[in-house]
Amino acid sequence: MKLKGKVAVITGGSRGIGKAIAIEFAKAGAAIIINYNKNDEEAYKTTEMLRGLGVYAISSKGDISDYNYAKNLIDFVIERFGVLDILVNNAGISKVNLFIDNTEKDWDDIIGINLKGTFNCSHNATKYMISKKKGCIINISSIWGEVGASCEVIYSASKGGINSFTKALAKELAPSSIRVNAIAPGVIDTEMNKWLTYEEKDELKNEIPMMKFGKTEDVAKLALFLASDDASYITGKVFTVDGGLL
């Protein structure tokens, strides 16, 4: 119960990596608030699953690229609990296209959710964390934020921005005892990769030294460590979880 008594907000928490993180945090005793944007059924199922683990859990529907929504989300948590201990900026989208086929709307959508959403939630959460002189922010990035990916130029740019954002914010907030880290997953077996054919998946696995895709739990267990007091002297780092791909 490493997070017993802690309150955590997880954006994009109804499925995939966000859901896995929510489950690990719930098992560790944290109260969970998951944000989601579209799928009511998945959010309901995830929330009920978390409650079944014996913790307080609720969901909040909204677009984190909207600053006012992000503010209302954090304000609600503070009003309900009086504190916010952990923020996980996980929500993200990707569009696989040649760069010349991307549109301005693609840029606005991807940067809006992935990078601006991270700013929106962090900007509203930090003022409360600073007042308490404690807190933890975990940003979910990607290995493509480190090296870039063909046909995912905008996505790569958004994740590269998250990496720099993480390192800079960590330095600024360290004197207030607030830790900021990022996790950069490699190829994880989630819905984001469902578009790949069997042959493409097999070819991609052959490029990974461990010869397999990662599981959402691989990322979630690292997030749990970073959120716990076990990582009390770790901040400003981007941790790669990629089976040795980079």
Buried (B, 14 or more C-beta within 10 A) or exposed (E): EBBEEBBBBBBBBBBBBBBBBBBBBBBBBBBBBBBBBEEEEBBEBBBEBBBEBEBBBBBBBBBBBBBEBBBBBBEBBBEEBEBBBBBBBBBBBBBEBEEEEBEEEBBEBBBBBBBBBBBBBBBBBBEBBBEBEEBBBBBBBBBBBBEBBEBBBBBBBBBBBBBEBBBEBBEEBEEBBBBBBBBBBBBBBBEBBEEBEEEEBEEBBEEBEEEEBBBBBBBBBBBBBBBBEEBEEEBBBBBBBBBEBE
